[in-house]
Structures are given as structure tokens and as C-alpha cells.
Amino acid sequence: PGGGVWARDNDRWQLFDKGGTLLGTADWLIVAGSGVAHPRWTNTFGGDPPLVAAIQASQLENDNLNRALEAIAKQEASPVLAVFWYCVGEEAKVWCELPFAVAQLSDNDVLSKVCVQRLESGACSVVLHSTKEFALQNTGVYGKSSSAARVGDATSDASREDLIINELLDALAGVNLPPVPDKCSYGPLLHRWGNAFPKGEALAEELSLCGNNANVAFCGDYTETDARMGSVEAALLSGTEIGNRIAHHESDRASGL
Ligand SMILES: Cc1cc2nc3c(=O)[nH]c(=O)nc-3n(C[C@H](O)[C@H](O)[C@H](O)COP(=O)(O)OP(=O)(O)OC[C@H]3O[C@@H](n4cnc5c(N)ncnc54)[C@H](O)[C@@H]3O)c2cc1C
């Protein structure tokens, strides 16, 4: 199960869709999210994580890759449920007038953070973050349009999704915030990020590029960079870095080094 599957053929990676149709081939497989390599996959979708399955099926032996998989398996992630919406005009006014951009809530069972982003011409986006505890109580609920639902066929009860959205929205009154506008231009939508905020040791730089017979590279907020693990900055830096390292690796290989 899962979205597509990889295989090795003539030292190249192949990507197949769920129906077994070959979508394309590539010299390198770049793993831009740890989910496909983490045992967490098995709990969510069943079956081995796709990267582990591909390595086993192609009988790939690569020490660095094995060590990378071990390191990723030790990482944990704290889940977050977020509900967000975008509104304009009169509907946005009351939210734009609030005296904060980010409010951290320490004593609420449901809400941990409320972010208000004011945009041009009086529009605004609002994101409600759940507490970790609330997200843990509601594991197994995926947003209708999430990658978990689309890519991995994770099943989820849509009525539970609506209940969770309502619980987060209802919690606004308890912290003296206005209700969600009657008419939003977008949302309110549930974003369940089971893999949010990676914790533990970032994947070490020497393990994020596995050359030789494997040609697998890792990037994303779970890998080691100068930035904080679990941040947009870490994700961006690691992507740029791995691109440069692959280019060097290939040019060294071409010159026989
Ligand atoms: C609620 C919340 C608030 C945050 N706020 C901040 C903040 O204020 N500042 C900050 O710096 N960071 C923040 N972060 C963290 C930041 O968003 C992440 O660190 C960053 O987005 C990670 O980027 P990434 O590219 O490593 O991973 P992701 O953004 O998770 O990208 C991985 C991609 O892989 C896709 N994918 C997964 N599995 C598959 C599959 N099997 N097949 C195909 N595609 C797949 C996913 O859909 C996703 O698009 C926040 C995170 C959350 C959850």
C-alpha cells in the first residue's frame, strides 16, 4: 500500500504509480520527508515504509543507507492539528483589529496558539493550533485533502473531521476571541500534521547522502543543518545543500575521483 513504489533497475530509480504504471526514472532518489522511511508509516498505512520496501526488494546493501534508516527510525514527531481559514472585507475586520499576530496559550486544553496574518486590502488568514495532547487524542483523523488520504489511502471518518474543526472553533470563545466568520473565502479547513515538529537527533550530514550503489539522498526539516530542526529554514537549507552535494558527487564520479 502507499502512493507509488520505487524500484532499482540498471542503477536507476524507477517510480511506479499505485496501478503499477512506470511514471519515470531518475539517477537519484531524494527523500524530502521522513514519512516514507519511518516506522510510523506502518501504523498509519500498514505495510513497510516504501523506502524500506524498495531497498529490501532490490536487495540493496549500503551501510550508510542502513545507518540513515536507523537514525530516522529513532526520531519522533509531535503531531499538531491546525484549523485555518482566509477571509476578506467585513468578515476579516474583527480579526485584523486584534492586538496580536501570534498568541501562545498556556492554559488551554484544546488551543495552543492562534496566528493572525493580516494581508493587503484588509484580508486575513487565521491559523488555530491545537495542543499536542488534543492532537494525540485525535490521532487517526486526516484532512480530506491530506497527503495521508490522497497518497497513502489513509481512511478517516469525515464526520469526525468536522467535529474536530468545531471543537477547535468552539474553544475560541473560551479564550475571548471572536468566532470564525460566517463566510470565509477559504476554510475553515483541518490540517492534521502527524509528522509535524520532528524531535530527537537530526539526521547527520554524513548519512544524508548515500552514494555508491544506492544514490539515495535525504533532505527536509529532519536533517542536520545550521538551522533549528523542524523549521522552514532547515528545510530550505537542507534542500539547497543536498542539491549541491549531489552535483559535486556526480562531478567527482565523472572525473573518476
Ligand atoms: C502547525 C505548524 C506550524 C509551523 N510553524 C512554523 C513557523 O512558524 N516557522 C517555521 O520555521 N516552521 C514552522 N513549522 C515547521 C515547518 O512548517 C516545517 O519544518 C517545514 O514545512 C518542513 O518542510 P519539509 O520540506 O522538510 O517537509 P514538508 O513541508 O512536510 O514536506 C514534505 C512533503 O512531502 C509530501 N509527502 C509526504 N509523504 C509523501 C508521499 N508518500 N508521496 C508523496 N509526497 C509525500 C508531503 O505532502 C509534503 O508536501 C510549522 C509546522 C506546523 C505543523
The ligand as an SDF file (V2000), in Angstrom:
LIG
                    3D

 53 58  0  0  0  0  0  0  0  0999 V2000
    1.2060   23.9520   12.5690 C   0  0  0  0  0  0  0  0  0  0  0  0
    2.6420   24.1950   12.2040 C   0  0  0  0  0  0  0  0  0  0  0  0
    3.1980   25.4670   12.3280 C   0  0  0  0  0  0  0  0  0  0  0  0
    4.5380   25.7100   11.9850 C   0  0  0  0  0  0  0  0  0  0  0  0
    5.0580   26.9710   12.1210 N   0  0  0  0  0  0  0  0  0  0  0  0
    6.3380   27.1980   11.7570 C   0  0  0  0  0  0  0  0  0  0  0  0
    6.9090   28.5040   11.8360 C   0  0  0  0  0  0  0  0  0  0  0  0
    6.2540   29.4630   12.2520 O   0  0  0  0  0  0  0  0  0  0  0  0
    8.2070   28.6730   11.4440 N   0  0  0  0  0  0  0  0  0  0  0  0
    8.9680   27.6430   10.9630 C   0  0  0  0  0  0  0  0  0  0  0  0
   10.1420   27.8390   10.5930 O   0  0  0  0  0  0  0  0  0  0  0  0
    8.4470   26.4000   10.8740 N   0  0  0  0  0  0  0  0  0  0  0  0
    7.1620   26.1520   11.2560 C   0  0  0  0  0  0  0  0  0  0  0  0
    6.6450   24.8900   11.1630 N   0  0  0  0  0  0  0  0  0  0  0  0
    7.5130   23.8150   10.6780 C   0  0  0  0  0  0  0  0  0  0  0  0
    7.6510   23.8800    9.1530 C   0  0  0  0  0  0  0  0  0  0  0  0
    6.3840   24.0220    8.5520 O   0  0  0  0  0  0  0  0  0  0  0  0
    8.3210   22.5880    8.6900 C   0  0  0  0  0  0  0  0  0  0  0  0
    9.5460   22.4390    9.3810 O   0  0  0  0  0  0  0  0  0  0  0  0
    8.6120   22.6180    7.1870 C   0  0  0  0  0  0  0  0  0  0  0  0
    7.4380   22.8280    6.4290 O   0  0  0  0  0  0  0  0  0  0  0  0
    9.2330   21.2930    6.7860 C   0  0  0  0  0  0  0  0  0  0  0  0
    9.4550   21.3050    5.3990 O   0  0  0  0  0  0  0  0  0  0  0  0
    9.8960   19.9760    4.6790 P   0  0  0  0  0  0  0  0  0  0  0  0
   10.0350   20.3190    3.2370 O   0  0  0  0  0  0  0  0  0  0  0  0
   11.0530   19.3720    5.4030 O   0  0  0  0  0  0  0  0  0  0  0  0
    8.7070   18.9620    4.9370 O   0  0  0  0  0  0  0  0  0  0  0  0
    7.1490   19.0820    4.4860 P   0  0  0  0  0  0  0  0  0  0  0  0
    6.7570   20.5190    4.3470 O   0  0  0  0  0  0  0  0  0  0  0  0
    6.4350   18.2080    5.4380 O   0  0  0  0  0  0  0  0  0  0  0  0
    7.2350   18.4530    3.0380 O   0  0  0  0  0  0  0  0  0  0  0  0
    7.1790   17.0870    2.8130 C   0  0  0  0  0  0  0  0  0  0  0  0
    6.2480   16.8900    1.6230 C   0  0  0  0  0  0  0  0  0  0  0  0
    6.2270   15.5280    1.2750 O   0  0  0  0  0  0  0  0  0  0  0  0
    4.9010   15.1870    0.9250 C   0  0  0  0  0  0  0  0  0  0  0  0
    4.7570   13.7500    1.1100 N   0  0  0  0  0  0  0  0  0  0  0  0
    4.7700   13.0600    2.2600 C   0  0  0  0  0  0  0  0  0  0  0  0
    4.6310   11.7610    2.0070 N   0  0  0  0  0  0  0  0  0  0  0  0
    4.5430   11.6220    0.6800 C   0  0  0  0  0  0  0  0  0  0  0  0
    4.4090   10.5060   -0.1940 C   0  0  0  0  0  0  0  0  0  0  0  0
    4.3280    9.2530    0.2600 N   0  0  0  0  0  0  0  0  0  0  0  0
    4.3650   10.7320   -1.5170 N   0  0  0  0  0  0  0  0  0  0  0  0
    4.4350   11.9930   -1.9980 C   0  0  0  0  0  0  0  0  0  0  0  0
    4.5660   13.0840   -1.2170 N   0  0  0  0  0  0  0  0  0  0  0  0
    4.6190   12.8950    0.0970 C   0  0  0  0  0  0  0  0  0  0  0  0
    4.0370   15.9720    1.8710 C   0  0  0  0  0  0  0  0  0  0  0  0
    2.7410   16.1390    1.3440 O   0  0  0  0  0  0  0  0  0  0  0  0
    4.7960   17.2890    1.9230 C   0  0  0  0  0  0  0  0  0  0  0  0
    4.3710   18.1810    0.9210 O   0  0  0  0  0  0  0  0  0  0  0  0
    5.3210   24.6460   11.4970 C   0  0  0  0  0  0  0  0  0  0  0  0
    4.7550   23.3710   11.3670 C   0  0  0  0  0  0  0  0  0  0  0  0
    3.4380   23.1490   11.7390 C   0  0  0  0  0  0  0  0  0  0  0  0
    2.8790   21.7690   11.6190 C   0  0  0  0  0  0  0  0  0  0  0  0
  1  2  1  0
  2  3  1  0
  2 52  2  0
  3  4  2  0
  4  5  1  0
  4 50  1  0
  5  6  2  0
  6  7  1  0
  6 13  1  0
  7  8  2  0
  7  9  1  0
  9 10  1  0
 10 11  2  0
 10 12  1  0
 12 13  2  0
 13 14  1  0
 14 15  1  0
 14 50  1  0
 15 16  1  0
 16 17  1  0
 16 18  1  0
 18 19  1  0
 18 20  1  0
 20 21  1  0
 20 22  1  0
 22 23  1  0
 23 24  1  0
 24 25  2  0
 24 26  1  0
 24 27  1  0
 27 28  1  0
 28 29  2  0
 28 30  1  0
 28 31  1  0
 31 32  1  0
 32 33  1  0
 33 34  1  0
 33 48  1  0
 34 35  1  0
 35 36  1  0
 35 46  1  0
 36 37  1  0
 36 45  1  0
 37 38  2  0
 38 39  1  0
 39 40  1  0
 39 45  2  0
 40 41  1  0
 40 42  2  0
 42 43  1  0
 43 44  2  0
 44 45  1  0
 46 47  1  0
 46 48  1  0
 48 49  1  0
 50 51  2  0
 51 52  1  0
 52 53  1  0
M  END
$$$$
